[in-house]
Amino acid sequence: MSNNMAKIAEARKTVEQLKLEVNIDRMKVSKAAAELLAFCEAHAKEDPLVTPVPSSENPFRDKKLFCAIL
């Protein structure tokens, strides 16, 4: 009897989840991909991985250390 009650409870949870998911707005993958591509192209100039930061403005560049013997 306990096993049967557990199955009923699990089925109810599944139904509640499906009721929530049915109201989600969806879009076609091709439209989402086109929007993502347009966003990436619009922001490519601001992305330091696409357009590298000039070495004079890069705070993480290797600093050349000179050894001086006193």
Secondary structure, DSSP 8 states (H G I E B T S, - for coil): -HHHHHHHHHHHHHHHHHHHHHTS----HHHHHHHHHHHHHHTGGG-TTTS---TTT-TTS---------
